[in-house]
Amino acid sequence: MPVLVASDLDRTLIYSSAALALTMPDARAPRLLCVEVHESKPLSYLTETAAELLTELGDAAVFVPTTTRTRKQYQRINLPGPVPKYAICANGGHILVDGVSDPYWQAAVTARLADECAPLAEIRDHLMATADPVWVRKHRIAEDLFAYLVVERELLPEEWVKELAVWAENRGWTVSLQGRKIYAVPKPLTKSAAVREVARRTGADLTLTAGDSLLDADLLLVADQGWRPGHGELAEADWTAPQITALPERGVLAGERILREFLKATRG
C-alpha cells in the first residue's frame, strides 16, 4: 500500500530569502537551490541536501504538494524529483491530476461553500472598507475562493487582525496571518478534505503531513504522523496534537529536517 506524503510548501519545504533564517556563520551556510523564479527574479529556495531528499521521497511515496497558493502561483515552482501526479492548490479548492484541476472535486467544493458560509463578495467588501491603505499594499482574490491582503507587517495593527478574525468567524470564515499576507478563507475550504480525497484515490494506508500555519492545522490533524517547524503561527501558538512532532529547527533547515522525517517514516 502506498504512503501518502502531503506537505505544505511555503515556509515548510521552500523558503523566500527573507524566511531562510540563516543564523550560522556565512562560511557554514548550506548551499541553496532556487526552485521558483517570478518576474525574472529568484524567489524560493531549499537546501541542496533537501533537494536530494525530496527526490528520494518522490520515488518512495506519493508526494502531494499541498498549498494555499493558486494554481498559477504553484505552477511557478520547479521542485526536484519526479513530477507529482497529484497536487492540492488554493487551500484544498483544487486537486490537480497531472497538472489539470479535477472538475468533480472543484464542483463539490463550490457547492459546499455556497451552502455553509458567507459569500466571498461580502468578505471582500469588508476588507476593502476596513483595511487602511497606509499598511495595505495589495488586495487579492484567489481562484474566486478566498481573499488575502499583502501588508506592511510593522504597520499592521494587531487589534485590527483580532477584530477581523471575530467578524469572519461569525460568517463561517477563518483568518490567518502569514508573513506579509493576511488570508480570509472559508472554513469548509481545507487542505485536509482534499488530502482525504487523494488518499482515497491512491489507496494510501499511511498519511504523513507537515505545515507551519494555522491553515495547516487541519492538514496535520488528518495525518497518521505530522511535523511542524520551529517557526510560524503554529509554533508561536505552541500548537500540538498527539500525532504531531514539533521540531526545533527554524527556516530552511527545518525543511531539510521535515524531509528526513518523511523518508524515515516512509521506509518504516
C-alpha positions in Angstrom: 0.0 0.0 0.0 1.4 3.4 -0.9 2.5 6.1 1.6 0.9 9.5 1.0 3.1 12.5 1.9 1.1 15.8 1.8 3.2 18.8 2.7 2.7 22.5 2.8 5.3 24.3 0.6 6.0 27.9 1.7 7.9 28.2 4.9 7.6 24.4 5.3 9.6 22.9 2.4 10.5 26.0 0.4 11.6 29.4 1.6 11.9 33.0 0.4 15.2 34.8 1.1 13.5 36.6 4.0 12.4 33.3 5.6 15.6 31.3 5.2 16.8 32.1 8.8 20.5 31.5 8.1 21.7 32.2 11.6 25.0 30.3 11.2 28.3 32.0 10.2 28.3 32.7 6.4 31.0 30.1 5.7 28.9 27.4 7.3 25.6 28.3 5.5 24.1 25.5 3.4 24.2 25.6 -0.4 20.8 26.5 -1.7 18.8 25.5 -4.8 16.4 28.0 -6.3 13.1 26.4 -7.1 11.0 29.4 -8.1 11.5 32.4 -10.3 9.0 35.2 -10.6 9.3 38.2 -12.9 12.8 37.1 -13.8 13.9 37.1 -10.1 14.7 34.1 -7.8 12.0 33.8 -5.2 12.1 30.4 -3.3 14.8 28.0 -2.2 15.5 24.8 -0.5 18.9 23.4 0.5 20.7 21.2 -2.0 20.5 18.4 0.6 16.8 18.9 0.9 16.6 18.7 -2.9 18.3 15.2 -2.8 15.9 14.1 0.0 12.8 15.3 -1.9 14.0 13.3 -5.0 14.3 10.2 -2.9 10.9 10.8 -1.3 9.3 11.2 -4.7 10.5 7.7 -5.6 9.5 6.2 -2.3 6.0 7.7 -1.7 3.1 9.5 -3.3 4.3 13.1 -2.7 1.5 15.7 -2.9 2.4 19.4 -2.7 -0.4 20.9 -0.6 -0.6 24.7 -0.7 -2.7 27.8 -0.3 -1.2 29.1 -3.5 -3.3 29.5 -6.6 -2.7 27.1 -9.4 -0.8 29.8 -11.3 1.4 30.5 -8.3 2.0 26.8 -7.7 3.0 26.2 -11.3 5.9 28.7 -11.0 7.6 26.2 -8.6 10.0 23.7 -10.1 10.6 21.1 -7.4 13.4 18.5 -7.8 12.4 14.8 -8.2 9.6 13.1 -10.1 6.7 15.4 -11.1 3.9 14.8 -8.6 0.8 13.2 -10.1 -1.4 15.0 -7.6 -1.1 18.5 -6.1 -3.5 20.4 -3.9 -3.9 24.2 -4.5 -6.0 27.0 -3.2 -6.1 25.5 0.3 -7.9 22.5 -1.0 -10.1 24.2 -3.6 -8.4 22.4 -6.5 -6.9 18.9 -6.8 -4.6 18.8 -9.7 -4.3 15.5 -11.5 -1.3 15.5 -13.9 -1.5 19.3 -13.7 -5.2 19.7 -14.5 -7.9 20.6 -12.0 -10.3 17.8 -11.3 -13.8 19.2 -12.3 -15.7 16.9 -9.9 -13.8 18.0 -6.9 -14.0 21.6 -7.9 -17.8 21.4 -8.3 -18.2 19.7 -4.9 -16.1 22.4 -3.2 -18.1 25.2 -4.8 -21.4 23.7 -3.7 -20.3 23.2 -0.2 -19.0 26.8 0.2 -22.3 28.2 -1.2 -24.2 26.2 1.5 -22.1 26.8 4.5 -20.6 30.3 4.6 -21.0 33.9 3.7 -20.2 34.8 0.1 -16.8 35.9 -0.9 -18.1 39.3 -2.1 -19.2 40.1 1.5 -15.7 39.3 2.8 -14.0 41.3 0.0 -16.2 44.4 0.6 -15.4 44.3 4.4 -11.7 44.1 3.7 -11.9 47.0 1.3 -13.9 49.1 3.8 -11.8 48.4 6.9 -8.2 47.8 5.8 -6.1 51.0 5.9 -4.3 51.9 2.7 -1.4 53.1 5.0 -0.5 49.5 5.6 -2.2 47.6 2.8 -0.1 47.0 -0.3 -2.3 44.7 -2.3 -5.9 43.3 -2.2 -6.2 39.9 -3.9 -8.9 37.4 -4.7 -7.6 33.8 -5.2 -9.4 31.5 -7.6 -12.7 33.1 -6.7 -12.5 31.1 -3.5 -10.8 33.3 -0.8 -9.2 36.7 -0.3 -5.9 37.9 1.0 -4.1 41.2 1.7 -0.4 41.9 1.3 0.5 44.3 4.1 3.4 46.2 5.7 3.7 44.0 8.8 5.4 46.5 11.0 2.5 49.0 10.5 -0.3 46.4 10.8 -2.4 46.9 13.9 -2.8 43.7 15.9 -6.2 44.8 17.1 -7.5 45.0 13.5 -6.5 41.4 12.8 -8.2 40.2 16.0 -11.4 42.1 15.1 -11.3 40.7 11.6 -11.0 37.2 13.0 -14.0 37.6 15.2 -16.1 39.1 12.3 -15.1 36.4 9.9 -15.7 33.6 12.4 -19.4 34.6 12.7 -19.7 34.2 8.9 -18.1 30.8 8.6 -14.6 32.1 7.6 -11.2 31.9 9.2 -8.3 34.4 9.3 -4.6 33.6 9.1 -1.6 35.9 9.2 1.5 34.5 7.4 4.4 36.8 6.9 3.2 39.8 5.0 -0.1 38.2 4.0 -3.5 38.1 5.8 -5.7 35.3 4.5 -9.5 35.2 4.9 -10.6 31.6 4.0 -14.0 29.8 4.2 -13.9 27.3 7.0 -15.0 24.3 4.7 -12.1 25.1 2.3 -9.5 22.8 3.8 -6.3 21.0 2.8 -7.4 18.0 4.9 -10.6 17.4 2.9 -8.5 17.3 -0.3 -5.9 15.1 1.2 -8.5 12.6 2.3 -9.8 12.5 -1.3 -6.3 11.9 -2.7 -5.7 9.2 0.0 -9.0 7.5 -1.1 -8.0 7.6 -4.8 -4.5 6.3 -4.2 -5.4 3.7 -1.6 -2.8 5.0 0.8 -2.7 3.3 4.2 -0.3 5.8 5.8 -0.6 9.6 5.6 2.3 11.9 6.6 1.9 15.7 6.6 3.8 18.9 7.5 2.9 22.6 7.8 3.6 25.8 9.7 0.5 28.0 9.7 -3.0 27.9 11.2 -4.3 26.9 7.8 -2.2 23.8 8.1 -3.6 22.7 11.5 -6.3 20.5 9.8 -3.7 19.1 7.4 -1.6 18.0 10.4 -4.6 16.5 12.2 -5.6 14.3 9.2 -2.2 12.6 9.3 -1.1 9.4 10.9 2.1 11.4 11.6 2.8 15.1 11.2 5.6 17.6 11.7 5.7 21.3 12.2 8.8 23.6 12.1 10.0 25.8 15.0 8.7 28.9 13.3 5.3 30.1 12.0 1.8 30.6 13.5 1.6 27.0 15.0 4.9 27.3 16.7 4.0 30.8 18.1 0.8 29.4 19.5 2.7 26.3 20.9 0.1 24.2 19.0 0.4 20.5 19.0 -1.5 17.2 18.9 -0.7 13.6 19.9 0.5 12.5 16.4 2.4 15.8 15.7 6.1 16.3 16.3 7.2 19.9 17.0 10.7 20.3 15.5 13.2 22.8 16.9 14.7 23.8 13.6 13.6 27.1 12.0 13.9 28.4 8.5 15.3 26.4 5.5 17.0 23.8 7.8 13.5 22.9 9.1 12.5 22.0 5.6 15.5 19.7 5.4 14.6 18.1 8.7 11.0 17.5 7.7 12.1 15.7 4.5 14.4 13.5 6.6 11.4 12.6 8.9 9.2 11.9 5.9 11.7 9.5 4.4 12.3 7.8 7.8 8.6 7.2 8.3 8.0 6.1 4.7 10.7 3.5 5.0 9.4 2.3 8.3 
